[in-house]
């Protein structure tokens, strides 16, 4: 009986002791984890705050104003995209001409731009302006009227070319675009509606199609790309 009581007391002491060690161990472990967490927090860099919508908009506007640096390779992709529907014609001296195919079936006024990339020099913007009909037509100005304002293309006398082809006569100018011509071409490329008229022969006029206007826009974009 006494023996059993002693054994019970010993077991109780063992359980209490084990429980005490477990309790102490648990709290020691918890304290260690807390200390480690606090240490990591102290060593970690401060959290990066996500920008607000207002801050994002401000950053985008600043980047737009400053100009985006074009990644390498994107320049070539832009050029390839712009010239995919053009005739790319190299010359013996290393120059390269970028020009859309001209419609030679319709009589009347025609107007088309093109760009020449020069080897070792800046590119030049050019324009072809003329008239195709049953007889030659002498003129030196073409009026441009559209939603971007009215302009006049003026050509030097003596620079006109004429040729008879398939029973029709083509009278045209093919010249580098001076600054005022370049401005007029810009107004065409930015417009929705454009009417061109031969000054002095107002019955000879033409409404440029959306495709023709888009060609001016693409040629001007290509010209800007080649200048960069």
C-alpha positions in Angstrom: 0.0 0.0 0.0 2.7 2.4 1.0 4.7 1.2 -2.0 1.9 2.1 -4.3 1.5 5.5 -2.7 5.2 6.2 -3.2 5.0 5.1 -6.9 2.0 7.4 -7.4 3.8 10.4 -5.9 6.9 9.7 -8.0 4.8 9.5 -11.2 3.0 12.8 -10.3 6.3 14.5 -9.8 7.5 13.2 -13.1 4.4 14.4 -14.9 4.6 17.8 -13.3 8.3 18.1 -14.1 7.8 17.1 -17.7 4.9 19.5 -18.0 7.1 22.3 -16.5 9.9 21.5 -19.0 7.4 21.4 -21.8 5.9 24.8 -20.7 9.3 26.4 -20.4 10.4 24.9 -23.7 7.3 26.2 -25.4 7.7 29.7 -24.1 11.4 29.7 -24.9 10.7 28.6 -28.4 8.0 31.3 -28.8 10.3 33.9 -27.4 13.1 32.8 -29.9 10.7 33.0 -32.8 9.5 36.4 -31.8 13.1 37.6 -31.4 14.0 36.3 -34.8 11.0 37.9 -36.4 11.8 41.3 -34.8 15.4 40.9 -36.0 14.3 40.2 -39.6 11.9 43.2 -39.5 14.7 45.5 -38.3 17.1 44.3 -41.1 14.5 44.3 -43.9 14.3 47.4 -46.2 11.2 49.6 -45.7 8.2 48.4 -47.7 7.7 50.0 -51.2 4.4 51.8 -51.3 2.4 51.3 -54.5 1.9 54.5 -56.4 -1.6 56.0 -56.4 -3.5 56.5 -59.7 -2.7 60.2 -59.5 1.0 59.5 -59.2 0.9 57.0 -62.0 -0.7 59.5 -64.3 1.8 62.2 -63.3 4.7 59.8 -64.1 3.2 58.8 -67.5 2.9 62.5 -68.4 6.5 63.2 -67.4 7.7 60.3 -69.5 5.6 61.5 -72.4 7.0 65.0 -72.1 10.6 63.8 -71.7 10.3 61.4 -74.6 10.6 57.6 -74.5 13.9 56.0 -75.2 13.2 53.6 -78.1 14.4 50.0 -77.4 17.0 48.6 -79.8 15.3 46.8 -82.6 12.1 48.7 -82.4 13.4 51.3 -84.8 13.9 48.6 -87.5 10.4 47.2 -86.8 8.8 50.6 -87.2 10.6 51.2 -90.5 9.7 47.7 -91.8 6.0 48.3 -90.9 5.9 51.7 -92.7 7.6 50.5 -95.9 5.8 47.2 -96.3 3.5 48.6 -99.0 6.0 50.9 -100.7 8.5 50.4 -103.5 12.0 50.4 -102.0 14.3 51.3 -104.8 18.1 51.5 -104.3 20.2 53.6 -106.7 23.8 53.2 -107.9 25.1 56.0 -105.6 23.7 54.2 -102.5 20.5 56.3 -102.1 17.2 54.5 -101.4 13.8 55.7 -102.5 10.6 54.8 -100.6 7.5 55.5 -102.7 4.0 54.2 -103.1 2.8 52.9 -106.5 1.0 55.6 -108.5 -2.4 55.0 -110.1 -1.8 55.7 -113.8 -5.3 54.7 -115.0 -7.3 57.8 -113.9 -7.1 61.2 -115.6 -7.0 64.3 -113.6 -4.9 65.8 -110.8 -2.5 63.5 -108.9 -0.4 64.2 -105.8 2.0 61.8 -104.0 4.9 62.1 -101.6 8.1 60.0 -101.3 11.3 59.9 -99.3 14.9 59.4 -100.4 17.4 58.0 -97.8 20.9 59.3 -98.7 24.1 57.5 -97.9 26.0 59.5 -95.3 23.5 62.4 -95.4 20.0 63.4 -94.1 17.0 62.0 -95.9 15.0 64.3 -98.2 11.2 64.6 -98.6 9.9 64.8 -102.1 6.6 65.4 -103.8 5.2 64.5 -107.2 2.3 66.8 -108.4 0.8 66.7 -111.8 -2.1 66.3 -114.2 -2.9 63.5 -116.6 -5.2 64.0 -119.6 -5.8 64.3 -123.3 -3.7 67.4 -123.7 -0.7 69.1 -121.9 -1.6 71.4 -119.1 0.7 74.2 -117.9 0.5 75.2 -114.2 2.8 76.2 -111.4 0.5 76.1 -108.3 -1.8 73.6 -106.6 -4.2 74.7 -103.9 -4.8 72.4 -100.9 -8.0 72.9 -99.0 -8.9 70.8 -95.9 -9.9 70.7 -92.3 -6.3 71.5 -91.3 -6.3 74.8 -93.2 -5.7 76.0 -96.8 -2.2 75.8 -98.3 -0.7 76.4 -101.8 2.1 74.4 -103.4 4.2 76.6 -105.6 6.6 75.2 -108.3 9.4 76.9 -110.2 8.6 77.6 -113.8 10.7 75.4 -116.1 10.8 72.5 -113.7 7.7 70.9 -115.2 8.1 67.6 -117.1 5.8 66.3 -119.8 5.4 63.0 -121.4 2.9 61.3 -123.8 1.9 57.8 -122.8 -0.8 55.6 -124.2 -2.5 58.5 -125.9 -2.5 60.7 -122.8 -0.2 63.5 -121.8 1.3 63.7 -118.3 2.4 67.1 -117.0 4.1 66.9 -113.7 6.6 68.2 -111.2 8.9 65.9 -109.2 10.8 68.1 -106.6 12.4 68.0 -103.1 9.9 69.5 -100.7 10.9 73.0 -99.4 9.8 73.9 -95.9 6.5 75.4 -97.0 5.8 72.3 -99.0 6.7 70.1 -96.1 4.2 72.1 -93.9 1.5 71.6 -96.6 2.2 67.9 -96.7 1.9 67.8 -92.9 -1.5 69.4 -93.1 -2.6 66.7 -95.6 -1.3 63.9 -93.5 -3.2 65.3 -90.4 -6.5 65.9 -92.2 -9.7 63.9 -92.7 -10.8 65.8 -95.8 -8.6 67.2 -98.5 -9.3 68.8 -101.9 -6.5 69.6 -104.3 -7.1 72.1 -107.2 -4.8 73.3 -110.0 -4.7 77.1 -109.6 -5.9 78.7 -112.8 -7.7 75.5 -113.8 -10.2 75.2 -111.0 -12.3 72.7 -112.9 -9.3 70.3 -112.5 -9.6 69.2 -108.9 -9.6 66.0 -106.8 -10.8 64.9 -103.4 -8.1 62.8 -101.8 -9.2 59.4 -100.6 -8.5 58.2 -97.1 -5.9 55.9 -98.5 -4.1 58.8 -100.2 -4.2 60.9 -97.1 -2.8 57.9 -95.1 0.1 57.7 -97.6 1.1 61.2 -96.8 1.0 60.4 -93.1 3.1 57.3 -93.5 5.7 59.0 -95.7 6.0 61.8 -93.1 6.4 59.2 -90.3 9.0 57.4 -92.3 10.8 60.7 -93.0 10.9 61.4 -89.2 12.2 57.9 -88.4 15.0 58.2 -91.0 16.0 61.6 -89.6 16.4 60.3 -86.0 
